[in-house]
Amino acid sequence: MTEIHQVYECEICGNIVEVLHAGEGDLVCCGQDMELTVKTP
C-alpha cells in the first residue's frame, strides 16, 4: 500500500513518482516494481 508523499524510482529507466493519493497495489514501471526511495515522515 502506498502512502501520500512517498517517492518511488524505476531502477531501469529512472522514472520518479511521488504519491499524491494513497492506494492499494504496487507501482510498476518497465515490467518491475518501483523502489521506494523516500518514506513519509
PQR file of N, CA, C, O and H, with PARSE charges and radii, in Angstrom:
ATOM      1  N   MET A   1       0.842  -1.185   0.000 -0.4000 1.5000
ATOM      2  CA  MET A   1       0.000   0.000   0.000 -0.0000 2.0000
ATOM      3  C   MET A   1       0.887   1.249   0.000  0.5500 1.7000
ATOM      4  O   MET A   1       1.845   1.342   0.767 -0.5500 1.4000
ATOM      5  N   THR A   2       0.562   2.177  -0.846 -0.4000 1.5000
ATOM      6  CA  THR A   2       1.317   3.425  -0.914 -0.0000 2.0000
ATOM      7  C   THR A   2       0.756   4.436   0.084  0.5500 1.7000
ATOM      8  O   THR A   2      -0.405   4.360   0.485 -0.5500 1.4000
ATOM      9  H   THR A   2      -0.216   2.101  -1.469  0.4000 1.0000
ATOM     10  N   GLU A   3       1.608   5.383   0.474 -0.4000 1.5000
ATOM     11  CA  GLU A   3       1.205   6.461   1.363 -0.0000 2.0000
ATOM     12  C   GLU A   3       1.540   7.795   0.700  0.5500 1.7000
ATOM     13  O   GLU A   3       2.465   7.888  -0.108 -0.5500 1.4000
ATOM     14  H   GLU A   3       2.552   5.445   0.148  0.4000 1.0000
ATOM     15  N   ILE A   4       0.777   8.817   1.052 -0.4000 1.5000
ATOM     16  CA  ILE A   4       0.967  10.147   0.468 -0.0000 2.0000
ATOM     17  C   ILE A   4       2.402  10.625   0.690  0.5500 1.7000
ATOM     18  O   ILE A   4       2.959  10.451   1.774 -0.5500 1.4000
ATOM     19  H   ILE A   4       0.025   8.741   1.707  0.4000 1.0000
ATOM     20  N   HIS A   5       2.987  11.219  -0.325 -0.4000 1.5000
ATOM     21  CA  HIS A   5       4.322  11.830  -0.369 -0.0000 2.0000
ATOM     22  C   HIS A   5       5.477  10.833  -0.411  0.5500 1.7000
ATOM     23  O   HIS A   5       6.637  11.240  -0.329 -0.5500 1.4000
ATOM     24  H   HIS A   5       2.535  11.361  -1.205  0.4000 1.0000
ATOM     25  N   GLN A   6       5.188   9.537  -0.537 -0.4000 1.5000
ATOM     26  CA  GLN A   6       6.275   8.607  -0.769 -0.0000 2.0000
ATOM     27  C   GLN A   6       6.800   8.835  -2.179  0.5500 1.7000
ATOM     28  O   GLN A   6       6.051   9.243  -3.067 -0.5500 1.4000
ATOM     29  H   GLN A   6       4.247   9.207  -0.604  0.4000 1.0000
ATOM     30  N   VAL A   7       8.080   8.573  -2.384 -0.4000 1.5000
ATOM     31  CA  VAL A   7       8.701   8.744  -3.692 -0.0000 2.0000
ATOM     32  C   VAL A   7       9.266   7.394  -4.130  0.5500 1.7000
ATOM     33  O   VAL A   7       9.995   6.740  -3.385 -0.5500 1.4000
ATOM     34  H   VAL A   7       8.688   8.242  -1.663  0.4000 1.0000
ATOM     35  N   TYR A   8       8.917   6.992  -5.352 -0.4000 1.5000
ATOM     36  CA  TYR A   8       9.367   5.730  -5.920 -0.0000 2.0000
ATOM     37  C   TYR A   8      10.185   6.012  -7.169  0.5500 1.7000
ATOM     38  O   TYR A   8       9.931   6.986  -7.877 -0.5500 1.4000
ATOM     39  H   TYR A   8       8.325   7.524  -5.957  0.4000 1.0000
ATOM     40  N   GLU A   9      11.180   5.146  -7.443 -0.4000 1.5000
ATOM     41  CA  GLU A   9      12.014   5.306  -8.623 -0.0000 2.0000
ATOM     42  C   GLU A   9      12.153   3.974  -9.354  0.5500 1.7000
ATOM     43  O   GLU A   9      12.285   2.921  -8.732 -0.5500 1.4000
ATOM     44  H   GLU A   9      11.386   4.355  -6.868  0.4000 1.0000
ATOM     45  N   CYS A  10      12.121   4.039 -10.681 -0.4000 1.5000
ATOM     46  CA  CYS A  10      12.355   2.863 -11.516 -0.0000 2.0000
ATOM     47  C   CYS A  10      13.863   2.684 -11.651  0.5500 1.7000
ATOM     48  O   CYS A  10      14.570   3.604 -12.061 -0.5500 1.4000
ATOM     49  H   CYS A  10      12.014   4.895 -11.186  0.4000 1.0000
ATOM     50  N   GLU A  11      14.351   1.494 -11.305 -0.4000 1.5000
ATOM     51  CA  GLU A  11      15.792   1.234 -11.390 -0.0000 2.0000
ATOM     52  C   GLU A  11      16.266   1.022 -12.824  0.5500 1.7000
ATOM     53  O   GLU A  11      17.471   1.025 -13.077 -0.5500 1.4000
ATOM     54  H   GLU A  11      13.777   0.746 -10.973  0.4000 1.0000
ATOM     55  N   ILE A  12      15.343   0.838 -13.767 -0.4000 1.5000
ATOM     56  CA  ILE A  12      15.724   0.624 -15.166 -0.0000 2.0000
ATOM     57  C   ILE A  12      15.821   1.954 -15.923  0.5500 1.7000
ATOM     58  O   ILE A  12      16.866   2.267 -16.496 -0.5500 1.4000
ATOM     59  H   ILE A  12      14.365   0.836 -13.562  0.4000 1.0000
ATOM     60  N   CYS A  13      14.739   2.734 -15.926 -0.4000 1.5000
ATOM     61  CA  CYS A  13      14.715   3.948 -16.749 -0.0000 2.0000
ATOM     62  C   CYS A  13      14.877   5.242 -15.950  0.5500 1.7000
ATOM     63  O   CYS A  13      15.103   6.302 -16.533 -0.5500 1.4000
ATOM     64  H   CYS A  13      13.891   2.481 -15.461  0.4000 1.0000
ATOM     65  N   GLY A  14      14.765   5.167 -14.627 -0.4000 1.5000
ATOM     66  CA  GLY A  14      14.955   6.356 -13.806 -0.0000 2.0000
ATOM     67  C   GLY A  14      13.711   7.191 -13.566  0.5500 1.7000
ATOM     68  O   GLY A  14      13.799   8.241 -12.929 -0.5500 1.4000
ATOM     69  H   GLY A  14      14.581   4.306 -14.153  0.4000 1.0000
ATOM     70  N   ASN A  15      12.540   6.756 -14.061 -0.4000 1.5000
ATOM     71  CA  ASN A  15      11.313   7.493 -13.778 -0.0000 2.0000
ATOM     72  C   ASN A  15      11.128   7.621 -12.269  0.5500 1.7000
ATOM     73  O   ASN A  15      11.414   6.689 -11.517 -0.5500 1.4000
ATOM     74  H   ASN A  15      12.468   5.903 -14.579  0.4000 1.0000
ATOM     75  N   ILE A  16      10.645   8.793 -11.833 -0.4000 1.5000
ATOM     76  CA  ILE A  16      10.401   9.044 -10.417 -0.0000 2.0000
ATOM     77  C   ILE A  16       8.939   9.437 -10.249  0.5500 1.7000
ATOM     78  O   ILE A  16       8.408  10.239 -11.017 -0.5500 1.4000
ATOM     79  H   ILE A  16      10.412   9.550 -12.444  0.4000 1.0000
ATOM     80  N   VAL A  17       8.288   8.858  -9.225 -0.4000 1.5000
ATOM     81  CA  VAL A  17       6.868   9.092  -8.966 -0.0000 2.0000
ATOM     82  C   VAL A  17       6.686   9.494  -7.511  0.5500 1.7000
ATOM     83  O   VAL A  17       7.223   8.841  -6.616 -0.5500 1.4000
ATOM     84  H   VAL A  17       8.719   8.206  -8.600  0.4000 1.0000
ATOM     85  N   GLU A  18       5.925  10.574  -7.260 -0.4000 1.5000
ATOM     86  CA  GLU A  18       5.533  10.933  -5.899 -0.0000 2.0000
ATOM     87  C   GLU A  18       4.055  10.605  -5.753  0.5500 1.7000
ATOM     88  O   GLU A  18       3.249  10.948  -6.618 -0.5500 1.4000
ATOM     89  H   GLU A  18       5.488  11.104  -7.987  0.4000 1.0000
ATOM     90  N   VAL A  19       3.703   9.944  -4.663 -0.4000 1.5000
ATOM     91  CA  VAL A  19       2.322   9.521  -4.427 -0.0000 2.0000
ATOM     92  C   VAL A  19       1.502  10.725  -3.948  0.5500 1.7000
ATOM     93  O   VAL A  19       1.844  11.366  -2.954 -0.5500 1.4000
ATOM     94  H   VAL A  19       4.358   9.666  -3.960  0.4000 1.0000
ATOM     95  N   LEU A  20       0.414  11.019  -4.672 -0.4000 1.5000
ATOM     96  CA  LEU A  20      -0.487  12.105  -4.297 -0.0000 2.0000
ATOM     97  C   LEU A  20      -1.753  11.585  -3.646  0.5500 1.7000
ATOM     98  O   LEU A  20      -2.375  12.288  -2.849 -0.5500 1.4000
ATOM     99  H   LEU A  20       0.136  10.498  -5.479  0.4000 1.0000
ATOM    100  N   HIS A  21      -2.146  10.351  -3.978 -0.4000 1.5000
ATOM    101  CA  HIS A  21      -3.319   9.696  -3.407 -0.0000 2.0000
ATOM    102  C   HIS A  21      -2.912   8.293  -3.002  0.5500 1.7000
ATOM    103  O   HIS A  21      -2.513   7.497  -3.852 -0.5500 1.4000
ATOM    104  H   HIS A  21      -1.642   9.780  -4.625  0.4000 1.0000
ATOM    105  N   ALA A  22      -3.008   7.975  -1.704 -0.4000 1.5000
ATOM    106  CA  ALA A  22      -2.647   6.648  -1.211 -0.0000 2.0000
ATOM    107  C   ALA A  22      -3.591   5.607  -1.794  0.5500 1.7000
ATOM    108  O   ALA A  22      -4.756   5.894  -2.067 -0.5500 1.4000
ATOM    109  H   ALA A  22      -3.333   8.622  -1.014  0.4000 1.0000
ATOM    110  N   GLY A  23      -3.076   4.391  -1.981 -0.4000 1.5000
ATOM    111  CA  GLY A  23      -3.916   3.342  -2.535 -0.0000 2.0000
ATOM    112  C   GLY A  23      -3.300   1.973  -2.389  0.5500 1.7000
ATOM    113  O   GLY A  23      -2.168   1.824  -1.930 -0.5500 1.4000
ATOM    114  H   GLY A  23      -2.129   4.158  -1.759  0.4000 1.0000
ATOM    115  N   GLU A  24      -4.069   0.973  -2.788 -0.4000 1.5000
ATOM    116  CA  GLU A  24      -3.637  -0.416  -2.758 -0.0000 2.0000
ATOM    117  C   GLU A  24      -2.810  -0.724  -3.997  0.5500 1.7000
ATOM    118  O   GLU A  24      -2.860   0.007  -4.987 -0.5500 1.4000
ATOM    119  H   GLU A  24      -4.989   1.095  -3.161  0.4000 1.0000
ATOM    120  N   GLY A  25      -2.057  -1.800  -3.935 -0.4000 1.5000
ATOM    121  CA  GLY A  25      -1.323  -2.259  -5.102 -0.0000 2.0000
ATOM    122  C   GLY A  25       0.116  -1.771  -5.126  0.5500 1.7000
ATOM    123  O   GLY A  25       0.570  -1.074  -4.219 -0.5500 1.4000
ATOM    124  H   GLY A  25      -2.017  -2.394  -3.131  0.4000 1.0000
ATOM    125  N   ASP A  26       0.826  -2.152  -6.187 -0.4000 1.5000
ATOM    126  CA  ASP A  26       2.229  -1.823  -6.339 -0.0000 2.0000
ATOM    127  C   ASP A  26       2.403  -0.891  -7.533  0.5500 1.7000
ATOM    128  O   ASP A  26       1.640  -0.955  -8.497 -0.5500 1.4000
ATOM    129  H   ASP A  26       0.458  -2.719  -6.924  0.4000 1.0000
ATOM    130  N   LEU A  27       3.409  -0.026  -7.463 -0.4000 1.5000
ATOM    131  CA  LEU A  27       3.757   0.819  -8.600 -0.0000 2.0000
ATOM    132  C   LEU A  27       4.748   0.043  -9.461  0.5500 1.7000
ATOM    133  O   LEU A  27       5.752  -0.468  -8.965 -0.5500 1.4000
ATOM    134  H   LEU A  27       4.029   0.026  -6.680  0.4000 1.0000
ATOM    135  N   VAL A  28       4.449  -0.038 -10.770 -0.4000 1.5000
ATOM    136  CA  VAL A  28       5.255  -0.833 -11.683 -0.0000 2.0000
ATOM    137  C   VAL A  28       5.687   0.026 -12.863  0.5500 1.7000
ATOM    138  O   VAL A  28       4.898   0.803 -13.401 -0.5500 1.4000
ATOM    139  H   VAL A  28       3.633   0.377 -11.172  0.4000 1.0000
ATOM    140  N   CYS A  29       6.951  -0.121 -13.262 -0.4000 1.5000
ATOM    141  CA  CYS A  29       7.488   0.574 -14.423 -0.0000 2.0000
ATOM    142  C   CYS A  29       8.476  -0.375 -15.085  0.5500 1.7000
ATOM    143  O   CYS A  29       9.196  -1.093 -14.392 -0.5500 1.4000
ATOM    144  H   CYS A  29       7.593  -0.752 -12.826  0.4000 1.0000
ATOM    145  N   CYS A  30       8.522  -0.394 -16.407 -0.4000 1.5000
ATOM    146  CA  CYS A  30       9.442  -1.252 -17.166 -0.0000 2.0000
ATOM    147  C   CYS A  30       9.300  -2.718 -16.759  0.5500 1.7000
ATOM    148  O   CYS A  30      10.274  -3.469 -16.814 -0.5500 1.4000
ATOM    149  H   CYS A  30       7.937   0.189 -16.970  0.4000 1.0000
ATOM    150  N   GLY A  31       8.108  -3.131 -16.354 -0.4000 1.5000
ATOM    151  CA  GLY A  31       7.838  -4.530 -16.038 -0.0000 2.0000
ATOM    152  C   GLY A  31       8.285  -4.991 -14.666  0.5500 1.7000
ATOM    153  O   GLY A  31       8.227  -6.185 -14.375 -0.5500 1.4000
ATOM    154  H   GLY A  31       7.317  -2.521 -16.309  0.4000 1.0000
ATOM    155  N   GLN A  32       8.734  -4.071 -13.806 -0.4000 1.5000
ATOM    156  CA  GLN A  32       9.123  -4.478 -12.453 -0.0000 2.0000
ATOM    157  C   GLN A  32       8.628  -3.464 -11.433  0.5500 1.7000
ATOM    158  O   GLN A  32       8.352  -2.314 -11.776 -0.5500 1.4000
ATOM    159  H   GLN A  32       8.781  -3.101 -14.042  0.4000 1.0000
ATOM    160  N   ASP A  33       8.514  -3.893 -10.166 -0.4000 1.5000
ATOM    161  CA  ASP A  33       8.080  -2.993  -9.105 -0.0000 2.0000
ATOM    162  C   ASP A  33       9.065  -1.844  -8.951  0.5500 1.7000
ATOM    163  O   ASP A  33      10.278  -2.034  -9.036 -0.5500 1.4000
ATOM    164  H   ASP A  33       8.738  -4.827  -9.887  0.4000 1.0000
ATOM    165  N   MET A  34       8.527  -0.644  -8.721 -0.4000 1.5000
ATOM    166  CA  MET A  34       9.379   0.519  -8.474 -0.0000 2.0000
ATOM    167  C   MET A  34       9.886   0.456  -7.036  0.5500 1.7000
ATOM    168  O   MET A  34       9.226  -0.104  -6.161 -0.5500 1.4000
ATOM    169  H   MET A  34       7.541  -0.490  -8.652  0.4000 1.0000
ATOM    170  N   GLU A  35      11.059   1.033  -6.800 -0.4000 1.5000
ATOM    171  CA  GLU A  35      11.685   1.010  -5.482 -0.0000 2.0000
ATOM    172  C   GLU A  35      11.319   2.269  -4.691  0.5500 1.7000
ATOM    173  O   GLU A  35      11.387   3.380  -5.215 -0.5500 1.4000
ATOM    174  H   GLU A  35      11.595   1.488  -7.511  0.4000 1.0000
ATOM    175  N   LEU A  36      10.932   2.088  -3.434 -0.4000 1.5000
ATOM    176  CA  LEU A  36      10.642   3.205  -2.545 -0.0000 2.0000
ATOM    177  C   LEU A  36      11.958   3.892  -2.197  0.5500 1.7000
ATOM    178  O   LEU A  36      12.873   3.249  -1.682 -0.5500 1.4000
ATOM    179  H   LEU A  36      10.876   1.185  -3.007  0.4000 1.0000
ATOM    180  N   THR A  37      12.064   5.200  -2.476 -0.4000 1.5000
ATOM    181  CA  THR A  37      13.311   5.916  -2.196 -0.0000 2.0000
ATOM    182  C   THR A  37      13.156   6.909  -1.054  0.5500 1.7000
ATOM    183  O   THR A  37      14.125   7.183  -0.346 -0.5500 1.4000
ATOM    184  H   THR A  37      11.321   5.722  -2.895  0.4000 1.0000
ATOM    185  N   VAL A  38      11.946   7.460  -0.856 -0.4000 1.5000
ATOM    186  CA  VAL A  38      11.715   8.409   0.241 -0.0000 2.0000
ATOM    187  C   VAL A  38      10.438   8.002   0.948  0.5500 1.7000
ATOM    188  O   VAL A  38       9.376   7.910   0.333 -0.5500 1.4000
ATOM    189  H   VAL A  38      11.158   7.237  -1.430  0.4000 1.0000
ATOM    190  N   LYS A  39      10.550   7.755   2.270 -0.4000 1.5000
ATOM    191  CA  LYS A  39       9.384   7.411   3.074 -0.0000 2.0000
ATOM    192  C   LYS A  39       8.759   8.677   3.626  0.5500 1.7000
ATOM    193  O   LYS A  39       9.416   9.713   3.730 -0.5500 1.4000
ATOM    194  H   LYS A  39      11.413   7.830   2.770  0.4000 1.0000
ATOM    195  N   THR A  40       7.490   8.589   3.977 -0.4000 1.5000
ATOM    196  CA  THR A  40       6.810   9.732   4.584 -0.0000 2.0000
ATOM    197  C   THR A  40       7.343   9.946   5.999  0.5500 1.7000
ATOM    198  O   THR A  40       7.682   8.985   6.689 -0.5500 1.4000
ATOM    199  H   THR A  40       6.955   7.748   3.893  0.4000 1.0000
ATOM    200  N   PRO A  41       7.416  11.184   6.422 -0.5600 1.5000
ATOM    201  CA  PRO A  41       7.948  11.484   7.771  0.2800 2.0000
ATOM    202  C   PRO A  41       7.030  10.981   8.866  0.5500 1.7000
ATOM    203  O   PRO A  41       7.329  11.151  10.048 -0.5500 1.4000
TER
END
